[in-house]
Amino acid sequence: MSERVLYQSSNGDAWLLTRDPVSKMPAVKHDPNVSSGGQISYTDIGKFLRDGANGPEHQALLNLIGTLIDD
């Protein structure tokens, strides 16, 4: 698996769990819709969560991480 969709908004923006193409470290890829500029960006997972953990895309990543831990 090279990418996993975390969240896709109703306006077409998508956030994916992937690897940064330069550093090869895990990252969140933001693929905005064309009307938002369409410029793909990559953010380190820690920075992504620190910069705004209240959005649905942030909650989706936290939920995914939570599935990795046994109850």
mmCIF file as Biopython writes it, N, C-alpha, C and O atoms, coordinates in Angstrom:
data_model
#
loop_
_atom_site.group_PDB
_atom_site.id
_atom_site.type_symbol
_atom_site.label_atom_id
_atom_site.label_alt_id
_atom_site.label_comp_id
_atom_site.label_asym_id
_atom_site.label_entity_id
_atom_site.label_seq_id
_atom_site.pdbx_PDB_ins_code
_atom_site.Cartn_x
_atom_site.Cartn_y
_atom_site.Cartn_z
_atom_site.occupancy
_atom_site.B_iso_or_equiv
_atom_site.auth_seq_id
_atom_site.auth_asym_id
_atom_site.pdbx_PDB_model_num
ATOM 1   N N  . MET A ? 1  ? 0.846   -1.174 0.000  1.0 0.0 1  A 1 
ATOM 2   C CA . MET A ? 1  ? 0.000   0.000  0.000  1.0 0.0 1  A 1 
ATOM 3   C C  . MET A ? 1  ? 0.896   1.243  0.000  1.0 0.0 1  A 1 
ATOM 4   O O  . MET A ? 1  ? 1.749   1.391  0.876  1.0 0.0 1  A 1 
ATOM 5   N N  . SER A ? 2  ? 0.709   2.121  -0.963 1.0 0.0 2  A 1 
ATOM 6   C CA . SER A ? 2  ? 1.527   3.323  -1.015 1.0 0.0 2  A 1 
ATOM 7   C C  . SER A ? 2  ? 0.808   4.540  -0.431 1.0 0.0 2  A 1 
ATOM 8   O O  . SER A ? 2  ? 1.458   5.482  0.022  1.0 0.0 2  A 1 
ATOM 9   N N  . GLU A ? 3  ? -0.511  4.528  -0.438 1.0 0.0 3  A 1 
ATOM 10  C CA . GLU A ? 3  ? -1.290  5.624  0.143  1.0 0.0 3  A 1 
ATOM 11  C C  . GLU A ? 3  ? -2.588  5.067  0.715  1.0 0.0 3  A 1 
ATOM 12  O O  . GLU A ? 3  ? -3.118  4.062  0.243  1.0 0.0 3  A 1 
ATOM 13  N N  . ARG A ? 4  ? -3.080  5.743  1.738  1.0 0.0 4  A 1 
ATOM 14  C CA . ARG A ? 4  ? -4.366  5.367  2.320  1.0 0.0 4  A 1 
ATOM 15  C C  . ARG A ? 4  ? -5.158  6.644  2.551  1.0 0.0 4  A 1 
ATOM 16  O O  . ARG A ? 4  ? -4.680  7.564  3.215  1.0 0.0 4  A 1 
ATOM 17  N N  . VAL A ? 5  ? -6.364  6.702  2.006  1.0 0.0 5  A 1 
ATOM 18  C CA . VAL A ? 5  ? -7.205  7.881  2.174  1.0 0.0 5  A 1 
ATOM 19  C C  . VAL A ? 5  ? -7.623  7.970  3.631  1.0 0.0 5  A 1 
ATOM 20  O O  . VAL A ? 5  ? -8.174  7.025  4.196  1.0 0.0 5  A 1 
ATOM 21  N N  . LEU A ? 6  ? -7.351  9.129  4.233  1.0 0.0 6  A 1 
ATOM 22  C CA . LEU A ? 6  ? -7.787  9.397  5.600  1.0 0.0 6  A 1 
ATOM 23  C C  . LEU A ? 6  ? -9.160  10.042 5.597  1.0 0.0 6  A 1 
ATOM 24  O O  . LEU A ? 6  ? -10.052 9.656  6.353  1.0 0.0 6  A 1 
ATOM 25  N N  . TYR A ? 7  ? -9.310  11.040 4.723  1.0 0.0 7  A 1 
ATOM 26  C CA . TYR A ? 7  ? -10.556 11.804 4.702  1.0 0.0 7  A 1 
ATOM 27  C C  . TYR A ? 7  ? -10.685 12.494 3.357  1.0 0.0 7  A 1 
ATOM 28  O O  . TYR A ? 7  ? -9.703  12.972 2.791  1.0 0.0 7  A 1 
ATOM 29  N N  . GLN A ? 8  ? -11.913 12.539 2.853  1.0 0.0 8  A 1 
ATOM 30  C CA . GLN A ? 8  ? -12.210 13.291 1.635  1.0 0.0 8  A 1 
ATOM 31  C C  . GLN A ? 8  ? -13.396 14.191 1.932  1.0 0.0 8  A 1 
ATOM 32  O O  . GLN A ? 8  ? -14.463 13.721 2.328  1.0 0.0 8  A 1 
ATOM 33  N N  . SER A ? 9  ? -13.201 15.488 1.738  1.0 0.0 9  A 1 
ATOM 34  C CA . SER A ? 9  ? -14.260 16.452 2.042  1.0 0.0 9  A 1 
ATOM 35  C C  . SER A ? 9  ? -15.275 16.512 0.909  1.0 0.0 9  A 1 
ATOM 36  O O  . SER A ? 9  ? -15.030 16.023 -0.194 1.0 0.0 9  A 1 
ATOM 37  N N  . SER A ? 10 ? -16.406 17.115 1.200  1.0 0.0 10 A 1 
ATOM 38  C CA . SER A ? 10 ? -17.469 17.226 0.205  1.0 0.0 10 A 1 
ATOM 39  C C  . SER A ? 10 ? -17.068 18.127 -0.965 1.0 0.0 10 A 1 
ATOM 40  O O  . SER A ? 10 ? -17.661 18.040 -2.041 1.0 0.0 10 A 1 
ATOM 41  N N  . ASN A ? 11 ? -16.060 19.000 -0.764 1.0 0.0 11 A 1 
ATOM 42  C CA . ASN A ? 11 ? -15.629 19.871 -1.857 1.0 0.0 11 A 1 
ATOM 43  C C  . ASN A ? 11 ? -14.527 19.247 -2.716 1.0 0.0 11 A 1 
ATOM 44  O O  . ASN A ? 11 ? -14.053 19.869 -3.668 1.0 0.0 11 A 1 
ATOM 45  N N  . GLY A ? 12 ? -14.116 18.009 -2.377 1.0 0.0 12 A 1 
ATOM 46  C CA . GLY A ? 12 ? -13.142 17.305 -3.200 1.0 0.0 12 A 1 
ATOM 47  C C  . GLY A ? 12 ? -11.725 17.286 -2.671 1.0 0.0 12 A 1 
ATOM 48  O O  . GLY A ? 12 ? -10.873 16.597 -3.233 1.0 0.0 12 A 1 
ATOM 49  N N  . ASP A ? 13 ? -11.441 18.032 -1.589 1.0 0.0 13 A 1 
ATOM 50  C CA . ASP A ? 13 ? -10.120 17.942 -0.977 1.0 0.0 13 A 1 
ATOM 51  C C  . ASP A ? 13 ? -9.948  16.555 -0.381 1.0 0.0 13 A 1 
ATOM 52  O O  . ASP A ? 13 ? -10.907 15.968 0.120  1.0 0.0 13 A 1 
ATOM 53  N N  . ALA A ? 14 ? -8.724  16.025 -0.435 1.0 0.0 14 A 1 
ATOM 54  C CA . ALA A ? 14 ? -8.455  14.708 0.143  1.0 0.0 14 A 1 
ATOM 55  C C  . ALA A ? 14 ? -7.158  14.756 0.940  1.0 0.0 14 A 1 
ATOM 56  O O  . ALA A ? 14 ? -6.206  15.442 0.570  1.0 0.0 14 A 1 
ATOM 57  N N  . TRP A ? 15 ? -7.143  14.006 2.049  1.0 0.0 15 A 1 
ATOM 58  C CA . TRP A ? 15 ? -5.958  13.842 2.879  1.0 0.0 15 A 1 
ATOM 59  C C  . TRP A ? 15 ? -5.634  12.361 2.897  1.0 0.0 15 A 1 
ATOM 60  O O  . TRP A ? 15 ? -6.503  11.526 3.147  1.0 0.0 15 A 1 
ATOM 61  N N  . LEU A ? 16 ? -4.371  12.040 2.628  1.0 0.0 16 A 1 
ATOM 62  C CA . LEU A ? 16 ? -3.954  10.648 2.522  1.0 0.0 16 A 1 
ATOM 63  C C  . LEU A ? 16 ? -2.736  10.395 3.403  1.0 0.0 16 A 1 
ATOM 64  O O  . LEU A ? 16 ? -1.880  11.267 3.550  1.0 0.0 16 A 1 
ATOM 65  N N  . LEU A ? 17 ? -2.661  9.215  3.983  1.0 0.0 17 A 1 
ATOM 66  C CA . LEU A ? 17 ? -1.474  8.784  4.694  1.0 0.0 17 A 1 
ATOM 67  C C  . LEU A ? 17 ? -0.554  8.153  3.665  1.0 0.0 17 A 1 
ATOM 68  O O  . LEU A ? 17 ? -0.951  7.228  2.956  1.0 0.0 17 A 1 
ATOM 69  N N  . THR A ? 18 ? 0.672   8.647  3.580  1.0 0.0 18 A 1 
ATOM 70  C CA . THR A ? 18 ? 1.612   8.195  2.555  1.0 0.0 18 A 1 
ATOM 71  C C  . THR A ? 18 ? 3.031   8.431  3.039  1.0 0.0 18 A 1 
ATOM 72  O O  . THR A ? 18 ? 3.253   8.609  4.237  1.0 0.0 18 A 1 
ATOM 73  N N  . ARG A ? 19 ? 3.981   8.434  2.139  1.0 0.0 19 A 1 
ATOM 74  C CA . ARG A ? 19 ? 5.368   8.795  2.449  1.0 0.0 19 A 1 
ATOM 75  C C  . ARG A ? 19 ? 5.731   10.053 1.675  1.0 0.0 19 A 1 
ATOM 76  O O  . ARG A ? 19 ? 5.349   10.221 0.517  1.0 0.0 19 A 1 
ATOM 77  N N  . ASP A ? 20 ? 6.462   10.918 2.324  1.0 0.0 20 A 1 
ATOM 78  C CA . ASP A ? 20 ? 6.965   12.108 1.659  1.0 0.0 20 A 1 
ATOM 79  C C  . ASP A ? 20 ? 7.907   11.653 0.537  1.0 0.0 20 A 1 
ATOM 80  O O  . ASP A ? 20 ? 8.800   10.843 0.787  1.0 0.0 20 A 1 
ATOM 81  N N  . PRO A ? 21 ? 7.732   12.151 -0.679 1.0 0.0 21 A 1 
ATOM 82  C CA . PRO A ? 21 ? 8.553   11.674 -1.795 1.0 0.0 21 A 1 
ATOM 83  C C  . PRO A ? 21 ? 10.034  12.023 -1.657 1.0 0.0 21 A 1 
ATOM 84  O O  . PRO A ? 21 ? 10.873  11.370 -2.279 1.0 0.0 21 A 1 
ATOM 85  N N  . VAL A ? 22 ? 10.370  13.023 -0.869 1.0 0.0 22 A 1 
ATOM 86  C CA . VAL A ? 22 ? 11.770  13.417 -0.700 1.0 0.0 22 A 1 
ATOM 87  C C  . VAL A ? 22 ? 12.411  12.681 0.476  1.0 0.0 22 A 1 
ATOM 88  O O  . VAL A ? 22 ? 13.440  12.025 0.319  1.0 0.0 22 A 1 
ATOM 89  N N  . SER A ? 23 ? 11.788  12.795 1.669  1.0 0.0 23 A 1 
ATOM 90  C CA . SER A ? 23 ? 12.386  12.206 2.875  1.0 0.0 23 A 1 
ATOM 91  C C  . SER A ? 23 ? 12.075  10.721 3.042  1.0 0.0 23 A 1 
ATOM 92  O O  . SER A ? 23 ? 12.774  10.009 3.763  1.0 0.0 23 A 1 
ATOM 93  N N  . LYS A ? 24 ? 11.019  10.260 2.367  1.0 0.0 24 A 1 
ATOM 94  C CA . LYS A ? 24 ? 10.533  8.873  2.485  1.0 0.0 24 A 1 
ATOM 95  C C  . LYS A ? 24 ? 9.944   8.564  3.862  1.0 0.0 24 A 1 
ATOM 96  O O  . LYS A ? 24 ? 9.655   7.406  4.162  1.0 0.0 24 A 1 
ATOM 97  N N  . MET A ? 25 ? 9.764   9.586  4.699  1.0 0.0 25 A 1 
ATOM 98  C CA . MET A ? 25 ? 9.162   9.421  6.022  1.0 0.0 25 A 1 
ATOM 99  C C  . MET A ? 25 ? 7.635   9.448  5.890  1.0 0.0 25 A 1 
ATOM 100 O O  . MET A ? 25 ? 7.107   10.049 4.954  1.0 0.0 25 A 1 
ATOM 101 N N  . PRO A ? 26 ? 6.915   8.794  6.831  1.0 0.0 26 A 1 
ATOM 102 C CA . PRO A ? 26 ? 5.453   8.863  6.798  1.0 0.0 26 A 1 
ATOM 103 C C  . PRO A ? 26 ? 4.984   10.312 6.859  1.0 0.0 26 A 1 
ATOM 104 O O  . PRO A ? 26 ? 5.538   11.134 7.589  1.0 0.0 26 A 1 
ATOM 105 N N  . ALA A ? 27 ? 3.959   10.601 6.080  1.0 0.0 27 A 1 
ATOM 106 C CA . ALA A ? 27 ? 3.452   11.966 5.992  1.0 0.0 27 A 1 
ATOM 107 C C  . ALA A ? 27 ? 1.979   11.961 5.621  1.0 0.0 27 A 1 
ATOM 108 O O  . ALA A ? 27 ? 1.426   10.945 5.199  1.0 0.0 27 A 1 
ATOM 109 N N  . VAL A ? 28 ? 1.360   13.119 5.790  1.0 0.0 28 A 1 
ATOM 110 C CA . VAL A ? 28 ? -0.005  13.328 5.330  1.0 0.0 28 A 1 
ATOM 111 C C  . VAL A ? 28 ? 0.074   14.144 4.048  1.0 0.0 28 A 1 
ATOM 112 O O  . VAL A ? 28 ? 0.668   15.222 4.015  1.0 0.0 28 A 1 
ATOM 113 N N  . LYS A ? 29 ? -0.529  13.616 3.006  1.0 0.0 29 A 1 
ATOM 114 C CA . LYS A ? 29 ? -0.579  14.290 1.706  1.0 0.0 29 A 1 
ATOM 115 C C  . LYS A ? 29 ? -1.928  14.989 1.594  1.0 0.0 29 A 1 
ATOM 116 O O  . LYS A ? 29 ? -2.975  14.365 1.769  1.0 0.0 29 A 1 
ATOM 117 N N  . HIS A ? 30 ? -1.900  16.296 1.300  1.0 0.0 30 A 1 
ATOM 118 C CA . HIS A ? 30 ? -3.137  17.043 1.059  1.0 0.0 30 A 1 
ATOM 119 C C  . HIS A ? 30 ? -3.255  17.254 -0.437 1.0 0.0 30 A 1 
ATOM 120 O O  . HIS A ? 30 ? -2.396  17.873 -1.064 1.0 0.0 30 A 1 
ATOM 121 N N  . ASP A ? 31 ? -4.328  16.730 -0.995 1.0 0.0 31 A 1 
ATOM 122 C CA . ASP A ? 31 ? -4.602  16.842 -2.427 1.0 0.0 31 A 1 
ATOM 123 C C  . ASP A ? 31 ? -5.843  17.722 -2.581 1.0 0.0 31 A 1 
ATOM 124 O O  . ASP A ? 31 ? -6.964  17.213 -2.595 1.0 0.0 31 A 1 
ATOM 125 N N  . PRO A ? 32 ? -5.648  19.051 -2.698 1.0 0.0 32 A 1 
ATOM 126 C CA . PRO A ? 32 ? -6.794  19.960 -2.760 1.0 0.0 32 A 1 
ATOM 127 C C  . PRO A ? 32 ? -7.503  19.916 -4.105 1.0 0.0 32 A 1 
ATOM 128 O O  . PRO A ? 32 ? -6.928  19.514 -5.116 1.0 0.0 32 A 1 
ATOM 129 N N  . ASN A ? 33 ? -8.755  20.335 -4.095 1.0 0.0 33 A 1 
ATOM 130 C CA . ASN A ? 33 ? -9.494  20.395 -5.354 1.0 0.0 33 A 1 
ATOM 131 C C  . ASN A ? 33 ? -8.938  21.519 -6.220 1.0 0.0 33 A 1 
ATOM 132 O O  . ASN A ? 33 ? -8.183  22.365 -5.740 1.0 0.0 33 A 1 
ATOM 133 N N  . VAL A ? 34 ? -9.306  21.525 -7.466 1.0 0.0 34 A 1 
ATOM 134 C CA . VAL A ? 34 ? -8.776  22.492 -8.432 1.0 0.0 34 A 1 
ATOM 135 C C  . VAL A ? 34 ? -9.095  23.922 -8.027 1.0 0.0 34 A 1 
ATOM 136 O O  . VAL A ? 34 ? -8.246  24.801 -8.173 1.0 0.0 34 A 1 
ATOM 137 N N  . SER A ? 35 ? -10.304 24.178 -7.519 1.0 0.0 35 A 1 
ATOM 138 C CA . SER A ? 35 ? -10.675 25.547 -7.155 1.0 0.0 35 A 1 
ATOM 139 C C  . SER A ? 35 ? -9.900  26.063 -5.942 1.0 0.0 35 A 1 
ATOM 140 O O  . SER A ? 35 ? -9.841  27.271 -5.712 1.0 0.0 35 A 1 
ATOM 141 N N  . SER A ? 36 ? -9.304  25.149 -5.164 1.0 0.0 36 A 1 
ATOM 142 C CA . SER A ? 36 ? -8.462  25.548 -4.027 1.0 0.0 36 A 1 
ATOM 143 C C  . SER A ? 36 ? -7.009  25.752 -4.446 1.0 0.0 36 A 1 
ATOM 144 O O  . SER A ? 36 ? -6.160  26.059 -3.609 1.0 0.0 36 A 1 
ATOM 145 N N  . GLY A ? 37 ? -6.725  25.587 -5.703 1.0 0.0 37 A 1 
ATOM 146 C CA . GLY A ? 37 ? -5.364  25.768 -6.194 1.0 0.0 37 A 1 
ATOM 147 C C  . GLY A ? 37 ? -4.743  24.482 -6.699 1.0 0.0 37 A 1 
ATOM 148 O O  . GLY A ? 37 ? -3.835  24.513 -7.529 1.0 0.0 37 A 1 
ATOM 149 N N  . GLY A ? 38 ? -5.229  23.339 -6.200 1.0 0.0 38 A 1 
ATOM 150 C CA . GLY A ? 38 ? -4.783  22.056 -6.695 1.0 0.0 38 A 1 
ATOM 151 C C  . GLY A ? 38 ? -3.329  21.701 -6.416 1.0 0.0 38 A 1 
ATOM 152 O O  . GLY A ? 38 ? -2.811  20.751 -7.004 1.0 0.0 38 A 1 
ATOM 153 N N  . GLN A ? 39 ? -2.653  22.438 -5.532 1.0 0.0 39 A 1 
ATOM 154 C CA . GLN A ? 39 ? -1.235  22.188 -5.243 1.0 0.0 39 A 1 
ATOM 155 C C  . GLN A ? 39 ? -1.088  21.148 -4.132 1.0 0.0 39 A 1 
ATOM 156 O O  . GLN A ? 39 ? -1.432  21.424 -2.983 1.0 0.0 39 A 1 
ATOM 157 N N  . ILE A ? 40 ? -0.586  19.964 -4.457 1.0 0.0 40 A 1 
ATOM 158 C CA . ILE A ? 40 ? -0.397  18.892 -3.482 1.0 0.0 40 A 1 
ATOM 159 C C  . ILE A ? 40 ? 0.708   19.271 -2.509 1.0 0.0 40 A 1 
ATOM 160 O O  . ILE A ? 40 ? 1.736   19.821 -2.904 1.0 0.0 40 A 1 
ATOM 161 N N  . SER A ? 41 ? 0.484   18.969 -1.221 1.0 0.0 41 A 1 
ATOM 162 C CA . SER A ? 41 ? 1.508   19.227 -0.211 1.0 0.0 41 A 1 
ATOM 163 C C  . SER A ? 41 ? 1.644   18.015 0.703  1.0 0.0 41 A 1 
ATOM 164 O O  . SER A ? 41 ? 0.723   17.209 0.837  1.0 0.0 41 A 1 
ATOM 165 N N  . TYR A ? 42 ? 2.811   17.907 1.325  1.0 0.0 42 A 1 
ATOM 166 C CA . TYR A ? 42 ? 3.108   16.817 2.261  1.0 0.0 42 A 1 
ATOM 167 C C  . TYR A ? 42 ? 3.487   17.430 3.596  1.0 0.0 42 A 1 
ATOM 168 O O  . TYR A ? 42 ? 4.258   18.389 3.650  1.0 0.0 42 A 1 
ATOM 169 N N  . THR A ? 43 ? 2.939   16.871 4.686  1.0 0.0 43 A 1 
ATOM 170 C CA . THR A ? 43 ? 3.220   17.372 6.021  1.0 0.0 43 A 1 
ATOM 171 C C  . THR A ? 43 ? 3.593   16.209 6.922  1.0 0.0 43 A 1 
ATOM 172 O O  . THR A ? 43 ? 2.933   15.170 6.922  1.0 0.0 43 A 1 
ATOM 173 N N  . ASP A ? 44 ? 4.660   16.395 7.690  1.0 0.0 44 A 1 
ATOM 174 C CA . ASP A ? 44 ? 5.055   15.429 8.709  1.0 0.0 44 A 1 
ATOM 175 C C  . ASP A ? 44 ? 3.854   15.150 9.621  1.0 0.0 44 A 1 
ATOM 176 O O  . ASP A ? 44 ? 3.107   16.069 9.957  1.0 0.0 44 A 1 
ATOM 177 N N  . ILE A ? 45 ? 3.671   13.913 10.013 1.0 0.0 45 A 1 
ATOM 178 C CA . ILE A ? 45 ? 2.506   13.524 10.810 1.0 0.0 45 A 1 
ATOM 179 C C  . ILE A ? 45 ? 2.415   14.314 12.113 1.0 0.0 45 A 1 
ATOM 180 O O  . ILE A ? 45 ? 1.338   14.788 12.474 1.0 0.0 45 A 1 
ATOM 181 N N  . GLY A ? 46 ? 3.526   14.459 12.816 1.0 0.0 46 A 1 
ATOM 182 C CA . GLY A ? 46 ? 3.519   15.214 14.074 1.0 0.0 46 A 1 
ATOM 183 C C  . GLY A ? 46 ? 3.100   16.655 13.871 1.0 0.0 46 A 1 
ATOM 184 O O  . GLY A ? 46 ? 2.279   17.175 14.627 1.0 0.0 46 A 1 
ATOM 185 N N  . LYS A ? 47 ? 3.652   17.305 12.863 1.0 0.0 47 A 1 
ATOM 186 C CA . LYS A ? 47 ? 3.291   18.704 12.563 1.0 0.0 47 A 1 
ATOM 187 C C  . LYS A ? 47 ? 1.824   18.795 12.166 1.0 0.0 47 A 1 
ATOM 188 O O  . LYS A ? 47 ? 1.119   19.714 12.583 1.0 0.0 47 A 1 
ATOM 189 N N  . PHE A ? 48 ? 1.370   17.849 11.367 1.0 0.0 48 A 1 
ATOM 190 C CA . PHE A ? 48 ? -0.028  17.838 10.936 1.0 0.0 48 A 1 
ATOM 191 C C  . PHE A ? 48 ? -0.961  17.810 12.148 1.0 0.0 48 A 1 
ATOM 192 O O  . PHE A ? 48 ? -1.939  18.555 12.195 1.0 0.0 48 A 1 
ATOM 193 N N  . LEU A ? 49 ? -0.663  16.960 13.117 1.0 0.0 49 A 1 
ATOM 194 C CA . LEU A ? 49 ? -1.519  16.850 14.296 1.0 0.0 49 A 1 
ATOM 195 C C  . LEU A ? 49 ? -1.374  18.059 15.218 1.0 0.0 49 A 1 
ATOM 196 O O  . LEU A ? 49 ? -2.360  18.494 15.812 1.0 0.0 49 A 1 
ATOM 197 N N  . ARG A ? 50 ? -0.184  18.603 15.346 1.0 0.0 50 A 1 
ATOM 198 C CA . ARG A ? 50 ? 0.024   19.774 16.205 1.0 0.0 50 A 1 
ATOM 199 C C  . ARG A ? 50 ? -0.660  21.012 15.650 1.0 0.0 50 A 1 
ATOM 200 O O  . ARG A ? 50 ? -1.153  21.841 16.415 1.0 0.0 50 A 1 
ATOM 201 N N  . ASP A ? 51 ? -0.697  21.147 14.335 1.0 0.0 51 A 1 
ATOM 202 C CA . ASP A ? 51 ? -1.195  22.374 13.709 1.0 0.0 51 A 1 
ATOM 203 C C  . ASP A ? 51 ? -2.712  22.488 13.640 1.0 0.0 51 A 1 
ATOM 204 O O  . ASP A ? 51 ? -3.218  23.528 13.219 1.0 0.0 51 A 1 
ATOM 205 N N  . GLY A ? 52 ? -3.452  21.467 14.034 1.0 0.0 52 A 1 
ATOM 206 C CA . GLY A ? 52 ? -4.896  21.620 13.964 1.0 0.0 52 A 1 
ATOM 207 C C  . GLY A ? 52 ? -5.649  20.329 14.131 1.0 0.0 52 A 1 
ATOM 208 O O  . GLY A ? 52 ? -6.357  19.898 13.221 1.0 0.0 52 A 1 
ATOM 209 N N  . ALA A ? 53 ? -5.512  19.713 15.264 1.0 0.0 53 A 1 
ATOM 210 C CA . ALA A ? 53 ? -6.096  18.382 15.471 1.0 0.0 53 A 1 
ATOM 211 C C  . ALA A ? 53 ? -7.610  18.394 15.627 1.0 0.0 53 A 1 
ATOM 212 O O  . ALA A ? 53 ? -8.181  17.387 16.046 1.0 0.0 53 A 1 
ATOM 213 N N  . ASN A ? 54 ? -8.272  19.485 15.308 1.0 0.0 54 A 1 
ATOM 214 C CA . ASN A ? 54 ? -9.728  19.533 15.468 1.0 0.0 54 A 1 
ATOM 215 C C  . ASN A ? 54 ? -10.497 19.244 14.188 1.0 0.0 54 A 1 
ATOM 216 O O  . ASN A ? 54 ? -11.710 19.041 14.237 1.0 0.0 54 A 1 
ATOM 217 N N  . GLY A ? 55 ? -9.832  19.222 13.063 1.0 0.0 55 A 1 
ATOM 218 C CA . GLY A ? 55 ? -10.522 18.985 11.799 1.0 0.0 55 A 1 
ATOM 219 C C  . GLY A ? 55 ? -10.847 17.514 11.598 1.0 0.0 55 A 1 
ATOM 220 O O  . GLY A ? 55 ? -10.220 16.658 12.223 1.0 0.0 55 A 1 
ATOM 221 N N  . PRO A ? 56 ? -11.806 17.202 10.745 1.0 0.0 56 A 1 
ATOM 222 C CA . PRO A ? 56 ? -12.171 15.806 10.511 1.0 0.0 56 A 1 
ATOM 223 C C  . PRO A ? 56 ? -11.024 14.983 9.930  1.0 0.0 56 A 1 
ATOM 224 O O  . PRO A ? 56 ? -10.947 13.778 10.171 1.0 0.0 56 A 1 
ATOM 225 N N  . GLU A ? 57 ? -10.133 15.616 9.168  1.0 0.0 57 A 1 
ATOM 226 C CA . GLU A ? 57 ? -8.984  14.899 8.625  1.0 0.0 57 A 1 
ATOM 227 C C  . GLU A ? 57 ? -8.000  14.517 9.738  1.0 0.0 57 A 1 
ATOM 228 O O  . GLU A ? 57 ? -7.353  13.472 9.672  1.0 0.0 57 A 1 
ATOM 229 N N  . HIS A ? 58 ? -7.896  15.369 10.751 1.0 0.0 58 A 1 
ATOM 230 C CA . HIS A ? 58 ? -7.034  15.073 11.901 1.0 0.0 58 A 1 
ATOM 231 C C  . HIS A ? 58 ? -7.642  13.951 12.747 1.0 0.0 58 A 1 
ATOM 232 O O  . HIS A ? 58 ? -6.941  13.042 13.190 1.0 0.0 58 A 1 
ATOM 233 N N  . GLN A ? 59 ? -8.935  14.031 12.958 1.0 0.0 59 A 1 
ATOM 234 C CA . GLN A ? 59 ? -9.615  12.987 13.731 1.0 0.0 59 A 1 
ATOM 235 C C  . GLN A ? 59 ? -9.524  11.637 13.022 1.0 0.0 59 A 1 
ATOM 236 O O  . GLN A ? 59 ? -9.399  10.601 13.675 1.0 0.0 59 A 1 
ATOM 237 N N  . ALA A ? 60 ? -9.585  11.643 11.695 1.0 0.0 60 A 1 
ATOM 238 C CA . ALA A ? 60 ? -9.479  10.392 10.939 1.0 0.0 60 A 1 
ATOM 239 C C  . ALA A ? 60 ? -8.103  9.760  11.140 1.0 0.0 60 A 1 
ATOM 240 O O  . ALA A ? 60 ? -7.997  8.541  11.276 1.0 0.0 60 A 1 
ATOM 241 N N  . LEU A ? 61 ? -7.047  10.578 11.159 1.0 0.0 61 A 1 
ATOM 242 C CA . LEU A ? 61 ? -5.705  10.045 11.402 1.0 0.0 61 A 1 
ATOM 243 C C  . LEU A ? 61 ? -5.590  9.498  12.818 1.0 0.0 61 A 1 
ATOM 244 O O  . LEU A ? 61 ? -5.029  8.422  13.022 1.0 0.0 61 A 1 
ATOM 245 N N  . LEU A ? 62 ? -6.115  10.227 13.793 1.0 0.0 62 A 1 
ATOM 246 C CA . LEU A ? 62 ? -6.074  9.749  15.176 1.0 0.0 62 A 1 
ATOM 247 C C  . LEU A ? 62 ? -6.855  8.443  15.329 1.0 0.0 62 A 1 
ATOM 248 O O  . LEU A ? 62 ? -6.417  7.543  16.044 1.0 0.0 62 A 1 
ATOM 249 N N  . ASN A ? 63 ? -7.996  8.334  14.670 1.0 0.0 63 A 1 
ATOM 250 C CA . ASN A ? 63 ? -8.766  7.089  14.715 1.0 0.0 63 A 1 
ATOM 251 C C  . ASN A ? 63 ? -7.991  5.932  14.098 1.0 0.0 63 A 1 
ATOM 252 O O  . ASN A ? 63 ? -8.011  4.821  14.629 1.0 0.0 63 A 1 
ATOM 253 N N  . LEU A ? 64 ? -7.309  6.182  12.983 1.0 0.0 64 A 1 
ATOM 254 C CA . LEU A ? 64 ? -6.502  5.148  12.350 1.0 0.0 64 A 1 
ATOM 255 C C  . LEU A ? 64 ? -5.384  4.696  13.289 1.0 0.0 64 A 1 
ATOM 256 O O  . LEU A ? 64 ? -5.151  3.497  13.445 1.0 0.0 64 A 1 
ATOM 257 N N  . ILE A ? 65 ? -4.699  5.644  13.908 1.0 0.0 65 A 1 
ATOM 258 C CA . ILE A ? 65 ? -3.648  5.300  14.861 1.0 0.0 65 A 1 
ATOM 259 C C  . ILE A ? 65 ? -4.223  4.484  16.017 1.0 0.0 65 A 1 
ATOM 260 O O  . ILE A ? 65 ? -3.582  3.543  16.485 1.0 0.0 65 A 1 
ATOM 261 N N  . GLY A ? 66 ? -5.413  4.830  16.477 1.0 0.0 66 A 1 
ATOM 262 C CA . GLY A ? 66 ? -6.068  4.101  17.559 1.0 0.0 66 A 1 
ATOM 263 C C  . GLY A ? 66 ? -6.353  2.655  17.229 1.0 0.0 66 A 1 
ATOM 264 O O  . GLY A ? 66 ? -6.408  1.818  18.129 1.0 0.0 66 A 1 
ATOM 265 N N  . THR A ? 67 ? -6.536  2.340  15.951 1.0 0.0 67 A 1 
ATOM 266 C CA . THR A ? 67 ? -6.812  0.941  15.570 1.0 0.0 67 A 1 
ATOM 267 C C  . THR A ? 67 ? -5.570  0.073  15.696 1.0 0.0 67 A 1 
ATOM 268 O O  . THR A ? 67 ? -5.669  -1.153 15.653 1.0 0.0 67 A 1 
ATOM 269 N N  . LEU A ? 68 ? -4.412  0.683  15.850 1.0 0.0 68 A 1 
ATOM 270 C CA . LEU A ? 68 ? -3.159  -0.062 15.954 1.0 0.0 68 A 1 
ATOM 271 C C  . LEU A ? 68 ? -2.882  -0.543 17.379 1.0 0.0 68 A 1 
ATOM 272 O O  . LEU A ? 68 ? -1.953  -1.316 17.614 1.0 0.0 68 A 1 
ATOM 273 N N  . ILE A ? 69 ? -3.698  -0.079 18.321 1.0 0.0 69 A 1 
ATOM 274 C CA . ILE A ? 69 ? -3.502  -0.403 19.731 1.0 0.0 69 A 1 
ATOM 275 C C  . ILE A ? 69 ? -4.618  -1.326 20.191 1.0 0.0 69 A 1 
ATOM 276 O O  . ILE A ? 69 ? -5.795  -1.060 19.952 1.0 0.0 69 A 1 
ATOM 277 N N  . ASP A ? 70 ? -4.235  -2.424 20.860 1.0 0.0 70 A 1 
ATOM 278 C CA . ASP A ? 70 ? -5.224  -3.344 21.413 1.0 0.0 70 A 1 
ATOM 279 C C  . ASP A ? 70 ? -6.006  -2.679 22.527 1.0 0.0 70 A 1 
ATOM 280 O O  . ASP A ? 70 ? -5.483  -1.829 23.247 1.0 0.0 70 A 1 
ATOM 281 N N  . ASP A ? 71 ? -7.269  -3.074 22.662 1.0 0.0 71 A 1 
ATOM 282 C CA . ASP A ? 71 ? -8.106  -2.563 23.770 1.0 0.0 71 A 1 
ATOM 283 C C  . ASP A ? 71 ? -7.679  -3.164 25.076 1.0 0.0 71 A 1 
ATOM 284 O O  . ASP A ? 71 ? -8.261  -2.858 26.117 1.0 0.0 71 A 1 
#
